[in-house]
Amino acid sequence: MLTTDAIWVGIGFLGQGLFFGRWVVQWILSEKHARSEVPLSFWYMSLFGGLITLAYALYRQDPVFIAGQGLGSVVYIRNLMLIHRANRRASNARPSPDTPSPQA
């Protein structure tokens, strides 16, 4: 039978795994393009990995870990907001396929 502590350790490792996996995703994409790339999935993995790890830190009542993961989550959310805002602006700037082209 699993104890509560063992379950939380598993949750902590899950969060850390997601958090580490973001670097692997970023590295593979950068190698593929032969330049530094930060894919959207990097920020989502950062956020979800950080939030899961934050839950573990809250369970452990570790103020240093809580502060680090809590503040990091703010940064990840802000980056996602900026990316989605830029994507929305870019899609609004493009003419739709139904828009007739201007006549010369």
SULRACOR-V627092 format. One record per pair of residues at least 4 apart in sequence whose C-alpha atoms are under 8 Angstrom apart, sorted by sequence separation. I is the first residue (numbers start at 1). GAP is how many residues later the second one is. If there is no record, write none. Layout:
BEGIN
i:I gap:GAP
i:I gap:GAP
END
This chain:
BEGIN
i:2 gap:4
i:3 gap:4
i:4 gap:4
i:5 gap:4
i:6 gap:4
i:7 gap:4
i:8 gap:4
i:9 gap:4
i:10 gap:4
i:11 gap:4
i:12 gap:4
i:13 gap:4
i:14 gap:4
i:15 gap:4
i:16 gap:4
i:17 gap:4
i:18 gap:4
i:19 gap:4
i:20 gap:4
i:21 gap:4
i:22 gap:4
i:23 gap:4
i:24 gap:4
i:25 gap:4
i:26 gap:4
i:27 gap:4
i:28 gap:4
i:29 gap:4
i:30 gap:4
i:31 gap:4
i:33 gap:4
i:38 gap:4
i:39 gap:4
i:40 gap:4
i:41 gap:4
i:42 gap:4
i:43 gap:4
i:44 gap:4
i:45 gap:4
i:46 gap:4
i:47 gap:4
i:48 gap:4
i:49 gap:4
i:50 gap:4
i:51 gap:4
i:52 gap:4
i:53 gap:4
i:54 gap:4
i:55 gap:4
i:56 gap:4
i:57 gap:4
i:58 gap:4
i:62 gap:4
i:63 gap:4
i:64 gap:4
i:65 gap:4
i:66 gap:4
i:67 gap:4
i:68 gap:4
i:69 gap:4
i:70 gap:4
i:71 gap:4
i:72 gap:4
i:73 gap:4
i:74 gap:4
i:75 gap:4
i:76 gap:4
i:77 gap:4
i:78 gap:4
i:79 gap:4
i:80 gap:4
i:81 gap:4
i:82 gap:4
i:83 gap:4
i:84 gap:4
i:85 gap:4
i:86 gap:4
i:87 gap:4
i:88 gap:4
i:89 gap:4
i:90 gap:4
i:95 gap:4
i:2 gap:5
i:30 gap:5
i:31 gap:5
i:45 gap:5
i:57 gap:5
i:61 gap:5
i:30 gap:6
i:57 gap:6
i:30 gap:7
i:29 gap:8
i:30 gap:8
i:57 gap:8
i:58 gap:8
i:29 gap:9
i:57 gap:9
i:27 gap:10
i:29 gap:10
i:26 gap:11
i:54 gap:11
i:26 gap:12
i:54 gap:12
i:26 gap:13
i:25 gap:14
i:54 gap:15
i:25 gap:16
i:26 gap:16
i:53 gap:16
i:54 gap:16
i:25 gap:17
i:51 gap:18
i:22 gap:19
i:23 gap:19
i:50 gap:19
i:51 gap:19
i:22 gap:20
i:50 gap:20
i:22 gap:21
i:50 gap:22
i:51 gap:22
i:22 gap:23
i:50 gap:23
i:21 gap:24
i:22 gap:24
i:19 gap:26
i:47 gap:26
i:18 gap:27
i:19 gap:27
i:46 gap:27
i:18 gap:28
i:19 gap:29
i:47 gap:29
i:18 gap:30
i:19 gap:30
i:46 gap:30
i:47 gap:30
i:18 gap:31
i:19 gap:31
i:17 gap:32
i:44 gap:32
i:15 gap:33
i:16 gap:33
i:43 gap:33
i:15 gap:34
i:16 gap:34
i:14 gap:35
i:15 gap:35
i:15 gap:36
i:43 gap:36
i:44 gap:36
i:15 gap:37
i:16 gap:37
i:43 gap:37
i:14 gap:38
i:15 gap:38
i:14 gap:39
i:12 gap:40
i:13 gap:40
i:40 gap:40
i:11 gap:41
i:12 gap:41
i:11 gap:42
i:12 gap:43
i:12 gap:44
i:11 gap:45
i:12 gap:45
i:9 gap:47
i:8 gap:48
i:8 gap:51
END
